[in-house]
Amino acid sequence: MIVSAIDAYQKLFADPITVSIRFRLSTFRADGRPLESNLVGASDSTSYPRDWNTYITALKADGKTANDAAANSSLPTTPLTTSIVTRSASGRAIGLDTQPALFADGHLDVGGPYDGIITLNPSKPLQFTRPVAAGNYDARTFLEHEIDEVLGLGSHLNSPAPQFLSPQDLFTWSSLNARNTSSSGVRHFSIDRGLHNIVTLNQNPAGDFGDWDSEAGCPQVYPLVQNAFNCPGQSSEISASSPEGVSLDVIGYDLIADLPDDGILANISTRLPVGTGDNILIAGFQITGGTAKQLVVRALGPSLAQFGLTNVLPDPTLELHDSSGAIIATNDDWQDASNAQSIPPGLRPSNDLESAIFTTLNRGAYTAVLRGYNNSTGIALVEVYDTSIGSTQLGNISTRGFVQTGDNVMIAGLVVASHNKQVVVRALGPTLTGFGINNALPDPTLSLYDGNGVLLFFNDDWKDTQENSISGTGLAPTNESESAIAGTLSPGSYTAIVRGFQNATGNALVEVYGLN
C-alpha cells in the first residue's frame, strides 16, 4: 500500500529530488508522545524559514505548467510577510537548499535523514486494501493526506511560526481580488485571484486550517484526500486535476506533462453581452497534435453578478459543434450532465443554471455557441479549460459577438503556459460582412493587458504600428480599419479588450493565434 501510494506521486510529478519519509504504525508519535485519540494519521516535517524575496524568486523561476503561470501571475508585488516557511521537500523542489533534518526519534538537527515521519494509528479500523468496507478507514487516503503535508501543503495558522506564511497561504482568497490568510471569514484556494475557487479551506479549529472544508455527516459527496474530516467506508485519490494535485503543482512541484519547447495557449475565455439571432456568443478553438484532448467548456451568467456586473444572462445554454457544424454536445444546467460529478471540482459552475461540457476531443476545429434559454439576453462568459496539458494543445482561439460600450465591450482572457509564446491577436469587424454577418463593428480597437492590468499594447488600425511584423505572419487583417497586435508573451494571464472606435457598436471577432 505504501509502495502504490508512492508510485502515484512519482507518476504525477517530475521533480529531480528525493523525498525521504519514515512510515510508522503506532499509537505514539516518533518522539514518544501519545498520538491524539481522534487522529487516524499524523505527520511531522522539517521546515525552513526563507526570506520573502528569495522564496518568491525561486517559486517564479520554477514555474513550468499552466497552473504555475496562472498562480504566479496572482502573486503580490509587495511582500505579505517577511518570510515564507517551506517544508524541506518543497523548498528543494524549487531549488532552495532545504535539506532533510528529522531523525527517527522525531528530533530535528543537521544531518537528520528524513523530510518527514508519517504515523498511522492502529487503534483505528484501518484497511490496507481497496475497496474499503463500510466502517473501515481507507489507509491509503490517510497516507496520501500525510504525504501531501510532508511535501508542503498546510497553513501558517497551524504552524509553530504563525507570524510567517506557508506556501499554500499565497493562494487563499475570500473573494475576487480579496486575500484571506486568517482563521476568520471564508478562505478558498484559487490560482486566479479568487475568480475560480478550486476548493474551500477548513476554518474549524478542530481540524487543520490547511485542509479542505468537509461536509457535515457521512458519507461525503466529495471525499477529497485533504478533507479536514474523512468518513469510514470511502476512498479518495490524488490526481493531476484534484485540488491536492493543483496545490502541490503551484507551490513548486512539477506535474508531469509532455510539454513542447514552445509555449502553450492554455485556458481561454470571453465575456460579452449575449443577444439573439446573429448576436449570440460564439467561441471557436482548434486542437493540435496527434492525441485527444480533455477539456471543460463553460457558459456562465448568474455568477458574474458577484463581480459587480448588472444585466447578466440568467440562464445560459451551451452547444459544442465540430468542424462540419454538427452538434456533438449540449448542456443547459451543468448538474444535468451525465458526467457532472466527473468535472474537476474547481471548474464546476457555482450556479446551477450555468452550463458546462466535460469532454475529450480529437484534433480539429470546434465551436462553442452560448445562447440564453428561451432567447433571454444579458452579459455572459464562455470559457475553455485545458485539463490535460501535453503534446496535444489548444491552438488558435476566436470569439464572435456583439460589441457595445461600458461593461458591454468584448473581453477575452487567455493563459500562456510553460514557455514564452509568440502570438498574434486580431480584432475584426468589417470583414465579417463578407460572411453574411449583419451590423458589423465598423472600426474595432484592440488593447492587450497583462495579469496585473497593465496595458502592454494598443492598436486601432493594424498598419499604424506593426505593419511589417504582422504582414510577415500571414495573418494581416484584410481591412485597414481592423486591429492586430503581434508579440511574444511570457507565461501568465492576459486580457484582450475589443471596443468600437468612438464608442461604435456592432458584431466583431477577436482572435488569438499561437505561432510555432
Residue, then its C-alpha position, 0 to 999 in steps of 0.5 A: m500500500i505504501v509502495s502504490a501510494i508512492d508510485a502515484y506521486q512519482k507518476l504525477f510529478a517530475d521533480p529531480i529530488t528525493v523525498s525521504i519519509r519514515f512510515r510508522l504504525s503506532t499509537f505514539r508519535a516518533d518522539g514518544r508522545p501519545l498520538e491524539s485519540n481522534l487522529v487516524g494519521a499524523s505527520d511531522s516535517t522539517s521546515y525552513p524559514r526563507d526570506w520573502n524575496t528569495y522564496i518568491t524568486a525561486l517559486k517564479a523561476d520554477g514555474k513550468t505548467a499552466n497552473d504555475a503561470a496562472a498562480n504566479s501571475s496572482l502573486p503580490t508585488t509587495p511582500l505579505t510577510t517577511s518570510i515564507v516557511t517551506r517544508s524541506a521537500s518543497g523548498r528543494a523542489i524549487g531549488l532552495d537548499t532545504q535539506p532533510a533534518l528529522f531523525a527517527d526519534g522525531h528530533l530535528d538537527v543537521g544531518g537528520p535523514y528524513d523530510g518527514i515521519i508519517t504515523l498511522n494509528p492502529s487503534k483505528p479500523l484501518q484497511f490496507t486494501r481497496p475497496v474499503a468496507a463500510g466502517n473501515y478507514d481507507a489507509r491509503t487516503f490517510l497516507e496520501h493526506e500525510i504525504d501531501e503535508v510532508l511535501g508542503l501543503g498546510s497553513h501558517l495558522n497551524s504552524p509553530a511560526p504563525q507570524f510567517l506564511s506557508p506556501q499554500d497561504l499565497f493562494t487563499w482568497s475570500s473573494l475576487n481580488a480579496r486575500n484571506t490568510s486568517s482563521s476568520g471569514v471564508r478562505h478558498f484556494s484559487i490560482d486566479r485571484g479568487l475568480h475560480n475557487i478550486v476548493t474551500l479551506n477548513q476554518n474549524p479549529a478542530g481540524d487543520f486550517g490547511d485542509w479542505d472544508s468537509e461536509a457535515g455527516c457521512p458519507q461525503v459527496y466529495p471525499l477529497v484526500q485533504n478533507a479536514f474530516n474523512c468518513p469510514g467506508q470511502s476512498s479518495e485519490i490524488s490526481a493531476s486535476s484534484p485540488e491536492g494535485v493543483s496545490l502541490d503543482v503551484i507551490g513548486y512541484d512539477l506535474i508531469a506533462d509532455l510539454p513542447d519547447d514552445g509555449i502553450l495557449a492554455n485556458i481561454s475565455t470571453r465575456l460579452p453581452v449575449g443577444t439573439g439571432d446573429n448576436i449570440l456568443i460564439a467561441g471557436f478553438q482548434i486542437t493540435g497534435g496527434t492525441a485527444k484532448q480533455l477539456v471543460v467548456r463553460a457558459l456562465g451568467p448568474s455568477l458574474a453578478q458577484f463581480g459587480l456586473t448588472n444585466v447578466l444572462p440568467d440562464p445560459t445554454l451551451e452547444l459544442h459543434d465540430s468542424s462540419g457544424a454538427i452538434i456533438a454536445t449540449n448542456d443547459d444546467w451543468q448538474d444535468a450532465s451525465n458526467a457532472q460529478s466527473i468535472p474537476p471540482g474547481l471548474r464546476p459552475s457555482n450556479d446551477l443554471e450555468s452550463a458546462i461540457f466535460t469532454t475529450l476531443n480529437r484534433g480539429a476545429y470546434t465551436a462553442v455557441l452560448r445562447g440564453y434559454n428561451n432567447s433571454t439576453g444579458i452579459a455572459l462568459v464562455e470559457v475553455y479549460d485545458t485539463s490535460i496539458g501535453s503534446t496535444q494543445l489548444g491552438n488558435i482561439s476566436t470569439r464572435g459577438f456583439v460589441q457595445t460600450g461600458d461593461n458591454v465591450m468584448i473581453a477575452g482572457l487567455v493563459v500562456a503556459s510553460h514557455n514564452k509564446q509568440v502570438v498574434v491577436r486580431a480584432l475584426g469587424p468589417t470583414l465579417t460582412g463578407f460572411g453574411i454577418n449583419n451590423a458589423l463593428p465598423d472600426p474595432t480597437l484592440s488593447l492587450y493587458d497583462g495579469n496585473g492590468v497593465l496595458l502592454f499594447f494598443n492598436d486601432d488600425w493594424k498598419d499604424t504600428q506593426e505593419n511589417s511584423i504582422s504582414g510577415t505572419g500571414l495573418a494581416p487583417t484584410n481591412e485597414s480599419e481592423s486591429a492586430i497586435a503581434g508579440t511574444l508573451s511570457p507565461g501568465s494571464y492576459t486580457a484582450i479588450v475589443r471596443g468600437f472606435q468612438n464608442a461604435t457598436g456592432n458584431a466583431l471577432v477577436e482572435v488569438y493565434g499561437l505561432n510555432 
